[in-house]
């Protein structure tokens, strides 16, 4: 392909990324919609991956509704107790998206909190950013204030950092700081770099310390400080830039390969050693030391 043809080629995006960026669903959920045959591209059903679209030329429909690319938007919300993070709730409970302004675009929650937990939520239609925040590979820290029943033992923080085996594998905390230890209750600040379903509650339940309250106070550079319970606001341009810096891929240092050990038998002989002398064409004569003969004295 010539350079001119390459410049004239249409812009191609993965279909699930286009749906995620448009605010239809998260990238994973978008893949499920495609595989269920609910997505049409130019009036044809697309039900297998990989699939690509040109946002400027192709016509995409999901469940009969036209999907158009929309500008990226970002909100933070101080979630109250009893509010659910799903965009669809058959029980009719208050959703996190119900607390956004009426003119807010279609967004979804990044890193959910269960209904009994409160604190910081990030909502956006930026699918790539959402995927990086939730993936353990990028190590975006999420900090929680956790209150448990009873007095926790001194070894508990170390046990949480070392890891607890759950049904889906080993889960651990990046950092644990005890801020209050009492007979009736204890308070800890727990930091996670991963996000599993009800992870902190399940980890502490293994050590017989039920969680009384849980509040997320930080996601990377974002903090809930100064935001009233139930309130939300758009992120500033500076906060978005800080968040993007936090999810950049950090290069890993390559491991140094240790030089293979040479065995004594294969080691090259040094100049002047006995082996080199033996292999030499004109070997030097060995110096021999002989004891002087002792003359006998003859007495006549």
N, C-alpha and C positions, 0 to 999 in steps of 0.2 A: 504494500500500500504506500502510495506517495504521500509526501507531507501535505500537499494540497487536498488530497482525498481525506486524510486524517482530520484536517481542520474542518472539512465540510461534513464530517460524520455527525449524526445526531447525538445528543447527550443521553446516555443510557444510565439508568439507576436500577438497582435491584428493587423488585416490586414491593417486597416487605419493608424496605427502607423508605420508599416513597410513601407507603401507607402510614408508617410510623411518623415520618416528618410532617405528614398532613394532619396528624392528630387523630387518626382513625383508631389506632390501638398501639400497644407496644409491639416491638418487632417480633417477639415470640408469638403473641396473639395474632398478629397479622399473618404469620406463616400458617397458623391453624385455620384462619379464614380462607386462605388460598387453597389449602389441601381439602377443605370442605366444599370447594366449588362455589363459594359465595362472592368471588371476585371476577369481574369481566373487564377485559381490555379490548377496546374497539369491537364491542358486542360479541366477543368470544370468551367462553369460560376458560380461565387459567387455573388449573388444579394441581400443578406440579412445579417443583422448584429444581433448578434456578429459573427465574423468570425476570425479564427486564422490561422497562418502559422508558419512553421519552416524555418527560413531564410537559414539554412544549408542544407535542404533536399527538400523543396518545390520549384516548378517552377512557378513564378508569371509573368503574362503578362497583360499589360494595353494597349488597342487599338492595340494589335498585337505585341507590343514591350516588350522584356524581361526586367524585373526590377531586378536590382541587388543592394544589399546593398553597400553603398559607404561611405567613411569616412566623418565625419561632418566637415563643413567648414563655416567660418564666415567672412563677409565683412561689412564695413561701407562705405557709399557713401554720398557725399555732393551734393544732387540733385539740378540741375538747374531748372529754370522755363520752363514749356512746356514739361517736361519729365513725362511720365505716369508710374504708379507702377504696372500695370497689366502685366502678362507675355504674354498675347495675346491682340493685338490691331487691330481691323479691319480697322481703319483709317490709319494705317501705321506710327504712330508717334514714336518718339524715346522712348524706354523703359528703365527703370532703369537697367535691366539686360544687355542692350546693352553697358553700360559703364563699365562693368566688364572686366577683362582680358580674352583673348580668351580661356585660359586653365582652366577657372573657372568651377566647376561642376554645375549641375542644382540646382539653389537655388530660393527662393521666398522672397518677401518683407515682413517684419514684421512691422505692423503698417503703413499703407499707408499714403501718402500725396497726395492731389489733384494736378492737373497739374499746377495750379497757385501758389502753395506753393513751398518753397525751404527748403533746410536744410538736417538734418541728417536722413539717412535711414539705417536700419540694414537688411542685406540679409543673409540668411542661409538655410541649409537643415535640421537643427535640429528642428523637429516639436514640441517636448515637450517644448523646451526653448521658441519657438515662441508663443506657446499657453499660457505659463505663463506670458510672457511679456505683451500680449494684454489683459489678463483677469483682471478685476478690483480687484479680490480677492487678488492678490499678490501686488497690490499698487505700481507698478513700475512707477516712476515719469517721465513724458515727459514735457520738458520745451520749451516754444515758445516765440519768440520775435514778438510782434504784433503791427503793426502801423495802426491806425484808423483815419478816417476823423473827424475833429472838436475837440472841447475841451470837454473832458469827465467830467461828474460831480463827485464830491467827493464820492458820495454814490455808484458809479458803481462797484468798486472792491468788496464791501461787497455783492452787489446783485449777482455778478457772483459766489462768494463763497457760498452764500446761495442756489443757484440753479435756473435754468431756465427750464420751462416745454417745451419740444419739442414734436414732434409727437409720438416718441417712449418712452417717459417718461421724468423724471426729470434728467437734466444734470447739473453738477456743476464743478467749478474749485477748486483745492486743495489750490492754493495760487495765489494771484494777486498783483503785485507790479508795481506802476506807475513810470516810469523813466523820462517821459517828458509829460508835459501838456501845450498845446498851442492852440491858436484860430483856426489855420489851421489844425493841426494834433496833435495826442497824441500817446505815445508809452508805452506799458505795457509788462511786463514779466509774462506770464500766465503758470501755472503748472497744468497738468491734471494727474489723476491716472486712468482714463478711456479713451477709444478711440472710439468715435462715428464718423460717417461720417460727415465731415466738421463741427465738433462740435463747435469750437471757432467762426467760421464765422456765424453760425446759432444763437449762443447765443448772440453775439454782435448785430446781425441784429434785435433782439427783442427789443433792446434799441436804435435803429436808429443810430448805429455807424458802417457803412460799413467798412470792413477791406481793407486797401490799400495794405498791404504786410504782409506775415506770413512766419516765418522761425523757424524751429525746431532746437534747439541748443543742446539739451541733451536728452538721453534716459538712465535712471538709472545712472550708472557710466560712460557711454560713452558720449563724447563731440565731437562737430564738429570743435572745435578750432584747427587751424593749418592745416586744410584740405581744399585745394583750391576748388572753385566751379567746379563741374563736375568730381572731382577726387575721387578715391576709394582706399582702402587698406584692407589687411587682418587684423583681430584682432590679437593682441599678446596673448600669453598664459596667461599673467597676466590679461589682459582685459577680457578674457573669464572666468577666475576664479572669478573676481570681479562681472561679470554679473551673474554668477551662484549663488553667495552669495546673490545678490540682489533679486533673485526670489525664495529664500527659503521660505517655509511656516512658518510664524511667529506664535508661539503658542499663543492662546488667553487665558487670565486669566479667570478661571471659576468664575461665579458670586456667591457671598456669599448669602446664603439663610438666611434671617432674621428669628429668632426664633419666633414661633407663640405666640401671646399675650395671656396670661391667664386671663380669666375673674375673677372678684372678687368673684363670687359665687363658682367657681371651684378651687380657689387657696387653697393650703393646709394650714390648720390652724397651727399657730405657737404654740410652746410649752409654755404653760402658758396663752394662750388666753382664752377668755370666751367660745369659742366653744369647746376647748379641755377640759375645766373644766366641761362643761355640759355632754360631752361624757364619762368622767372618771367614773370608778366604785365607787370611794370613793370621791365624790366632797367635797371640803372644804365648810364650812358654810360661808354664806355671813356675812360680818360684818355690823352690823346695828348700827346706831348712834341714840341714843335717847336723847332728851333734858332733863336735870335734872329737876325734879319736884320742884317747888318753894313752900316752906313751908309758910303757912299763920301764921301770928303772932296773937295770941289771947290775947286781952287786957281784964283784969278782973277789 
